[in-house]
Amino acid sequence: MRSVRARAAIGATLVVAVALVAAGLAVLSVLRTNLIDQADLQAEVAAREVAGQLALDTAYADLDLDDEEDHPVQVTDEEGRVVFVSQGLRAISGTGSAGVSPVPSASVGATPSPGDDDDDGDDDDGGGSGRPERGEVSSDDPGFSDGTATVDGKKADYRFAAVEATTSAGITLTVHAGAPLAAEQEAVNTVRGAMLTGLPLLLAVVAGVTWLVTRRALRPVEGIRREMAAITASEDLARRVPEPGSRDEIARLARTTNETLTVLEASVERQRRFVADASHELRSPIASLRTQLEVAEAHPELLDLPGAVADTVRLQVLAADLLLLARLDAGEKPGTARIEAGALVREEVSQRTGDRIPVTVEVAEGAAYEVSGSRGQLVRVVGNLLDNAQRHAENRITVQVAADGRGVRVEVRDDGAGVPEVERERIFERFVRLDDARSRDDGGAGLGLAIARDVAARHGGTLTVHRAPEGGAAFRLWLPRAA
């Protein structure tokens, strides 16, 4: 039962079995009802034929009975006494009178047989001389019952119809005529036997077909599983699972799995490069600081204290950047504080007292540009963009805060050389520097813009670079307005 194929085969077999059993019972019920209706019709026709003859005062001995073996007849009077039975009928049940021997005519008293005539011309009250009108057969629906009859020593099941007839003498007789149920029973038994024989075979076919179809459908899944196991064992994320040619759910699963592997491979590769670049970036200030400390230990008079402090600050900034990137990669979500973008920019610019070039802030008076998120991270973004502008600008840096659709745009422009169009995406990669001629101290570690874009993305915004009207670069930060 741990196999999907087994569960599918068993489930399909059980469903088909229940459906077939229900359908079989319904078919047997309809078949039996139709056959019984036919037997009722035969019994009613036979009973009405005999009742019609009795209503016409036909004597019992002269009754014309068709096929007495298949349609046994029993006639009873108003008191339920048997007055006539068909030839060969020895026992009967289901008619309300089990007797099969007609009562002697003397025991009937004044009740004449249907064929006797009163020729003296006097009626009972002595008032009239004519015979009564001829009797009639009841037009009501006959009563039906199940029973048995023994005809010529053979006992069988019958369906009996009871029809009343009144003779011209006013005697009411009830005719019970039977129709055999042997054909109905044989047909029902034949159909039931065929169903019982065919049901196991059909269920076996259903189980086998379901097993094979499920096995064929799940074969690509096994291939995906084996390949994933091999990838896990080899740690080779460049491998991909096989994609079946079908367009079903399994094919979509394979494509999604390969897409996941592609993203995972890129993430792992990015992480490896990040670790390698971080190690390389950390090695330089640590080595420089160690060298200065070792020289100072041997020759205190040669201690370059400003250089040691600069290396320490640079190491501290780099460590902070790496920690922030690690938190962003771990999925750290920004806060939900409401921040006024114009006030944040003014505050950040006012604190940068040692900048090489003064920064001009353009914010409309009285306008409120509220965004939501982490104030510390957004301050870091604005600071990184200003640091980048300070490194490249010649004489002018401008920060503009304005509304932009459903968001707020913070644009940092400079009049430097700008960013070549082909490099406008690469500069947001980690540890990327376009000015290779600059020293690491002057050009930074290449993490500022990467951090800025990651923070913008975490806040639901974007960070892009364009050409500024001043001729340099224009870094455009867009953030959605606070709800």
N, C-alpha and C positions, 0 to 999 in steps of 0.2 A: 504493500500500500504506500510505500515511500516513493514509488515511481509515478510520475505524472501520467505515463502511458497506462499503467494499471488502473489508476483512479479514473481516468477518462473512459477506459473500456468498461469498467464495472459500472460507472455512472450511466453511460449510454445504454448498457444492457439492461440495467434496472428500469430506466425510463421506458425503453421499448417494451420490456416485459409487462410493465403496468399498463401501458397503452394497448398492447395486444390482448391482454386478459380482459380489460374493460371492453374493448371492441368485440372480442369473442363472445363475452356474456351478452352484449347488446344484440349481436347477430343471432345468437341462439334464442334469445327472448323474442325477437321479431319473427324468426322462423317458426318457433313454436306457436306464437299467437296467430300467424297466418294459416298454419296447418289446422289449428283448432277451429279457426273461423270456417275453413272449408268443411271440416267434419260437422260443425254446427249446421251449415247449410244443407249438407247431405241428410243429416238426421231430421231437420225441419221439413225438407221436401218429402221424405218417407213418411213422417208422422202426418203431414197434411193430406197426403194421398189416402192413407188409411182412414183418417178422420172424415174426409170427404165421402168415402164409401159408406161409413157408418151413418153419417148424416142423411144419406139417401136410403137408409133402412136396409142396407145390404146385410144379409145374414152372415154370421161369423164364418160359417163353412164356405161361403162364396166370396170371401174377401180375396182380392187380387193383390198378393204380396210379391214384390220384386226382390229377388236375391235375399231370401230370408236369412242366409248365413251371415251376410255382411250387414244386414239391417234387421236385427231381431226386433219383434214388436210385442208389446204387452199392453192390454187394454184393461182399465179398472173403472169401476162405477163410482158413483158419488160417495160411497162409503169406503172407498179404497180397496174394495174386494176385486180380485182378479177375475175377469169374465172371459178373457181370451189371451192366448199366447201363440206366437208363431211356431211353426213346426220345427222341432229339434231344439227348442229353448228349454234347458233343464234347470238353470239357476240364473238369478239376476240380482244385482245390487245397485243402489244409486237412484232408484226410481221411487223410493218411499214405500214400496211393497215388494217384499222378497219372495212372495209366493209365485209359483209358476203353474199351478193347477187351477183351471177355471172352476168356480163354484157350480154345483148342480143347479139346473134351472129352477128346481123346486124350492131351493133355498133362497131364491131371489124374491119369492112371494109374488106380489102383484106386478112386479116389474117384468114386462115381456121382453123377449129377445128382440134385437133390432129388426128381424125378418118376420115376426108374427103380425097377423092382421086381425082386426076385430070386425067380423063380417055380419054381426047381428044388427048393425046399423044403429045401435043405441050407444050414446056416449055416457060418461059417468054421471052426468047430472040429468040425463034423459031429455035434454032440451033440444039437441041438434042432431042432424043426421050426417054431416060431412066429416071427412078426415081433417085433422089439423094441417096447417101448412108444413111443407117439408122443412126439416131441421137445417141448421147452419153450422159452419165451422168457425170457431173463435178467430177473430181478426187480430187479437192482441199478439204481441211478441211472445213466442213460446218460452217456457222455462228450460234452462239447460243445466245439466249435471253430469258429473263424471261417475262412472261405475264400471262394473264388470258383468259379463254374461258368459254362460257356458252353453255353447251351441254344438250339438253332436259330439259332446265329450271334450270340446276344446274351450278352455277358459281364456278370455282376452279382455283387454280394456276397451271401453266404448265411451262415446259421448252421446248422451241421451237428450232428446228434445221432447217436451211434453206439450201436446196440443189438445184442446177440449173441443168436443163435437156434441151437438144436441140432436137426438133423433126426432122423428115426427111425433113420437109418443111422449115427448118431453123428457126423455132420459138423457142425462148429461154423462158422457163417457170421456175418459182421459186416455189418449193414445200416447204411449211411450215408445218412440222409435230410436234405435241406436245406429251410430256410425262408428266403424272401427278406428282406433287410434294407433294401430300397428304401423301404418305408413308414416304417421307423424313421429312416433317414437323411433322408427328406423332412420328417418331422415335426420332427426336431432342427434341420435347416437352416431350416425355417420359423420356429420359435420363436427361433432365434439371430438370424435376419434381423430379426424384429420387435423383439427386444431392442436390436440395434445401431441400428435406426432410431429407436426410441422413447427410448433412453437420452440422446442429445444434446438432444432436445426437452424431456425431463423435467428434465435438469440446467439447461437454459436457464430453464425455469419456476421451478425452485428458486432459482437465482441472482437472477432478477428479483424474485420475491416477497420473498426475504430482503433485497434492496437496498431495496425500497419500505417493508417493515415497519420495517427498521432506520432508514431515513430519517425515517419518521413518528415512531418512538419517540424519536429523537435531536433532533427539531425543537425541543422545549422547551429542550434543552441549549444549542442555538445561541442561543435567545432569552436564556437566562441569561448566556451568554458576552457577547453584545452589550451587555446592560444593565450587566454588571460592567465592561466596557470603558468604557462611558459614565460610570459612577460614578467610575472611576479618572481619566478625563480631566477631569471636572467637579469632582471632589473633593466632591461633594454626597452625604454619607452618609445623607441623609434618603430617598434613592431606594431602591426595593426591586425585586428581580428578580421577574418574573412567575411565579406558582405555577400549574402545570397542575391541572386538576380531577381527574386520576387519583390513585390512591392507591399508585402504584408507587414504585420507588426514585428516579426523577427528581423526583417530587413531594416526596419526603422531602428530597432534595438541595436543592430550591428553598427549602423551609421552613427547613432548617438554615442555608442561606446567608443568608436574611433575618434569622434569629435572630443569626447572627454579625454581620451589618451593624448590627443594633440594639445589640448589646453594644459593637461598635466605635464606633458613633456616641455612645453614652453615655460610653464611655471618653474619646473625643476631646473631647467637650463638658466632661467633668469636668476633663480636663487643661487645657482653655482657661480654665475658671473658676479652676482652681488657679493658673495662671500670672498671670491678671488679679488675683486676690485677693492672691497673693504679692507682686506688684509694688506693689499698693496698700498692703499692710501694711509692706513694706520702705521705701516712700517716706517714711512719717511719721517713723520714728526717724532715718533718714538725714538728712532735711531738718532735723529738730530738732537733731541733733548738728552738722550743718554750720553752722546758725545760731549755735549757742553758740560754736563755734570761731571763726567770723568775728567775732562780738562780742568774744571774748577777744583776738583778734588786734588789733582796733582799740582796745579798752579792756581791758587786762589786769586792771584792778581789778574789772571786772564779770563775770569768769569764774565760771560756776556749775559748779564741778567735780563736786559730787554729782549734779547733773542730767545732766552729760555721761557720768558713769560709769553712771548708771541707763539712759540711752539706749543706751549701748554694750552693757550686759548684756542689755537687751531685744533688741537687734539680734542678739547672739550666740545667745540662746535661740531666736529666730525662725529664724535660719539653721540651727541644729542640727535644729529640728523639720522644716524644709523638706527638709533632706538625708535625714533618716530616712524621711519620706514618699516621697521619690524612690527610696530603696533598697527600700522596701516595694512600691511600684508596679512596680519592676523585677523583682519576684519573689524578692527575697532570702529565703532559707530560714533559719529559726532554727537554732541549734545543737542538740546532743543531750546537753548537760550535765544531770546530775541536780541538781535544786534543791529544797531544803526550803522550802516556801512560808511556814511559820510563822517560821523564822529570817530569811528575806528580809524579811518585813513588820516584824519587830522591829528589824532593822538599819536599814531605811529610816526608821522612825519615830524611832529614837534619834538619827539624824543631823539631824533637822529641829528644830534648837534655836531657830530664830527664828519659829516658827509663832505665830499670834495665839491659837489655841485649842489646848490640849493634846489629844493623841490617845490614846484608850484602846484597847489591843490585847487581844483575847479569843482565846486559843489554848489548847486543852486540854493539860494537863500530860502530858508523856511521849508525846504523839501525834506521829506522823511523817506529814507531808503532802508527799510527793515528787512533783514534776513534772519534765518535761524540756523544755529549750529554751535560749533565750538569756537569761542572767542579766541582762545590761545592759538588754535590751528589757523584761523583766518588771519590773525596778526602775523603768523609765520609766513603765510602766503604773500601778504603785502610786503613784508620785510624782504623776502627772497627776491621779489620782482624789483624792488628798489635797489637791492644790492647788485642785481644783474645790470640795471640801468646805470648805476654809478660806475661800474667797470667799463661800460662801453660808450657812455655819453661823452660829448665834447664840451658843450656849454649849457645845455638845457634839459631838464627832466620835468614832465608834467604828469600829474595824476588826476584823472577826471572820473567823477562818480555821477551816474545818470541812470534814469529808468530805461529799460530795454524790454519792451513787450511785457510779459508777466514776471520779469525778473529785474535784477539790478546789475549794471555793468560798471566794473571798475577797470579803467584802462590806464596803463603806465606806458608813457611815450618818452623816447629820447631822440637826440639828433646825432646819434652815432652812425656807424657803417651799416646797421641793420642786419637782418638774417637772410641769407640766400634762400630763395623759395624751395630749393631741393632739400634744404636742411631744416625746414621749419617743423618737421615732426621728430627728427632725430635728436634735436636739442633737448627734448623732454625725456630722453632715455637716461638711465642712471650712469653716472661717471663719464658722461660725454662732454668734451670741451671742443669747441670749434676753433678757438685760438690756441693752437698747440704751441705757438711760440711763447705764450705767456708762461710764467712760472706757476707752480702749484700754489704758491702763496698768494699771487695776484689773481689767478683765475679760479680759485676755489676748487672743491673736490668734484664738481659736476653733479651735485645732488639737489641744488636749490630748486631748479625748474621741475625736476622729477617729483620732488616733494610737493611743490605747488599744484601740479596737475593732479596728483593722487588725492590731495586734500579737497580740491575742487570737485573731483568726481565723487568723493565720499559725501559731499554736501549736495549732490544732485546737480552740480553745475559743470561748466566747461572752462578750459583755459586754452586759448589759441594765440598765435602770433601773426601779425600783419605788418605792412609797411606804414610807418607813421607819416603824417603830413610834413613833419620836420625832416624826413629823409631817413630816420633811423628805424628802430623796431617799436612796434606797438603791441604790448601784451594785454589781451582782452580777457578779463575774468568775468564770467557771467554766473550769477547765483539766483535761484528762484526766490521770489518774495516770501516773507513769512506769512503763514496763513492768518 
